[in-house]
Amino acid sequence: MNALWSPGSDDPRPPGPAPAAGSLAGRQAALVAALVAGGPDPAGVPTHLLTATRTALLRKRAGAAAAAWPLLAAGIGPEWPRLFADRFAGVPPYGAEREGWDLARELDAAGALGPGASRELADREHTFRYDGRTAPSRRSAVSRGFHRWWRGGPSHL
């Protein structure tokens, strides 16, 4: 355990210093960064293979987020994988629940949420507390009551 990571934190990185750039671990870290975090393409890896792998990984993340946010994904329909990929390409994965939540909030702010996704987001906001940086936590009964009162009541729930 160190200052960057501790059990139960949202940071999936293992504890310890970053691997040396020329080591196997360093090359693997560079490849992972290139595939999911917008890092530069590592030398010696064919670009078409990197592109295909990036696309597949984004599609997998989109599927996981769709499973966590089914009404959001259903409301967007067949455009879901493309919309998700446009939003999260180059963004390191931080969990399907949080990625879907962030996308739902952004679409809501843009007035682009359908009624089902709107209900799904309102239900999550009512039940959980999410600050946009750490894992959502369940609201207490008092907090849920206050949230209901503050938002004018979840009449649609």
N, C-alpha and C positions, 0 to 999 in steps of 0.2 A: 504494500500500500504506500502511495506517495501523494504529493499534493495534487497531481494531475488526475489520479484515478483512485477510487476506493470501491470496495464491494458495494453494490447497490446504487452506485452512481450511474448516470446516463452515458458516460463516456466509455465506449467499448474497448478503448485501447488498453492493452495490458500495461502494468506498471513497468517502469524502467526507462533508461535513456533511449533515444532514437538510435537505430542501427547505423553503422558506418555505411557511407554511400556505395562503396565498392564491394561490400560483403554480400553474400547471398540474401541475408535478411534485408539489407539496404535495397537491393535490386527488387526483391519481392514487394517491399513497401512502396517503392517508386511505381511498380506496375499496378498495385492496388490504387494508389493515388491517381494514376493516369486513368484507371477504369472508372472510378466512382467519385473522385474528388476534384476533377478538373486539372489534375497535374499534367505536366508535359509528357508527351509520348516517350517511352524509354527507347533508347537506340537498339536497333536490331530486331524489333518486333514489327511485323508487317502491319501497316496502317489499317488495311481492310479487316484484319483479325481483331485489332483493337476496337474498331468501329462496331463490328458485329457483336463483340463481347459487351461493349458499353450498352448497345441497344438491348441485348438480352437481359442484362442486369437491371436496366431501367424498367423493362417490361415486367420482370419479376417483382421489383419494388412496387410497381403500379398494381400488380395483382394482390400483393399483400395489403396495400393501402385500400384497395377496393373491398377486400374481405373485412377490414376493420371499419370501413365506411361504406356499406353497401348502398345506401340510398343516395349518397353523394355520387358514387360511380354510376349507379343506374340512371340518375338524373342527367348525367353528362352523356351517357350512352357510348356509342362506338368511338367517340372522340377522347374517351378517358385516357387510354394509353398515351396518345399524342400530347394531350394537355398535361398529364403528369410528367412526361419526359421533358416537355418544354420548360416546366417549372423547376424540375429537380436535376436536370443534366448539369453535372459538375458540382453538385451539392453532395457532400458526404452523407451517407444514410444515417438517419438518427431515429428510426423506428417508424413503422407503418402508421401507428396510432397518431403520433405527433405530426408526421408529414401530411396525413389526411386532414388533421385538424387545422394545420396552417393553411392548407389549400382551401379548405372550406371557409375559413375566416377571410381569406383574400377574395374568394369568389363572392362571399356575402358582402364584403365592403364594396365590391364592384357592382353589386346588384345582380349578380349572375347565378344565384342559387335557385334551384327549383324548389317547389313546396316540400317535397320529401326530404331533400337535403337540408332545407331550412329547419324542418322539425328535428332532424337528426342532430344538427349542430346545436339547436336550442336545448335539446335533451342532454347532450354532453356538457354544455355550459352550465346547465342546471345541476347536474349530478357531480361533475368533477371540476376541480380548479386546475387551470392550465395557464402558466405564465409565458408560454412560448419558448422557454429555454430548458425546462426540466420536465420530467415525466409527470403526467397529470396525476393528481391525488383526489381521492373521493372527498367530497364536501361533507361536513358534519350535517346532522339534521337541522341544526340551528342555522348553519350557513346556507343550506338549501332553502329553508324558509325565508331567510333574508333575501337570497338571490331571487326567489319567486316574487317577493314583495317588490324588490328593486326593479325587476324587469316587467312588472305589471302582471305577473302571474303567467304560468305556462298554460294558457287556456287551450292551446293546440295540442297539449300532451295527452 
